[in-house]
Amino acid sequence: MGRIVKFAALALTFGVIAGTSFAGAMHFFGKVTGQNSDGRAGFSFSGDGEALSGGDLHIAEGTEAADPVANRTDSKKQAAEGAVTDVSDIVEQAMPSIVSITTIARTQVPSFFFGYSQGYEETEECGSGILISQDEEYLYIATNNHVVEGAKTLTVLFADGSTADAQIKGCDASSDLAVVSVAIRDLEDETKQKIRVATFGNSSALKIGQTAIAIGNALGYGQSVTTGVISALDREVTITNERDNSSITNELLQTSAAINPGNSGGALLNANGEVIGITSVKYSETSVEGMGYAIPAETAIPIIRQLITREVVTGSDTAYLGISGVDVTQVVSDTYQMPQGVYIAQIVEGGSAAQAGLLQGDIITRFDGRNIKSMEEMQELLRYLPAGTTVEVTVQRAKNGEYKEQTLEVILGSKK
């Protein structure tokens, strides 16, 4: 398994920055133009969980949110085992499933005006997404976490040219996946008839050399298509986020289809027109071409399902792990040769962690199937888990001067 480490931050969304800074009663205006962009992917499903035929998205009354897995169809055979030169029919069928996502984020920047550091700038960035599910009130769109991270407003552009405001439904930084929702009441009837759910293929059955088609909002200009092949499977890729210098490592599909800024959250398709991956990143070296990456559908689907269906647990049912933790950041990891994660500084006597066998000094690296790098990330996951839930917790435990990985089952206690 190869490992690629040198990547651009996944805040790579193409955008225009227009900043307005304020300092006390004084103010000044400045305009900054730049580019930030990433490839992104998503998918959509009907209210009853079946892939829609005929390309129409019908809103069913009183239905539960659809399960993304129900829309995945394994390829009867990976249609074109050689290169496909004309993909126009595939693109025509898939394009109504793909959307463009525009975000506006407001961040503080140093102004040093009369000694104050109170400046702000608004950044507009663009990415992609795929319609994945619906219930009686909302459509759900999958994309990359870095596409929507820090966004104050979200706008979705559909294939027919109409737009609608969107809200973040859920994010998972460790997998770089997110789901945004659009209220059905905000859509025109014509838009409902033209958008189409995506069909998923079996990414675990892919072979190197099979056709790959990428669709996304390249450079924010609108949907565009690139073609290539599956170049590698299970490629271990470490990506650094330019916003906070954090990094994540996941196993991704490698493709020679060009992944351009703005493609983040878009679809990687096979020759049957099925979504096999969510485009995520391009290798950052200017001397390297034809190395794009996508999150495999088999990895993305269960995480997306959780992001759609999970609800915040409140009251006495709130889960509690029973530890005090300290973040092992990248800097600390490099300095002291420790794994990144959450260092257990203290364990509550008789609590869930203690009963499961976690020890002071353990470093938690995975929680409930997700890679974690901070207490904040773990607490975010705990918000959606009721007391009594059994989760797997992976720790790195020091023994004889080196860290060994160990996975423990923990029954979460009540925060009460």
Disulfide bonds with the S-S distance in Angstrom:
none
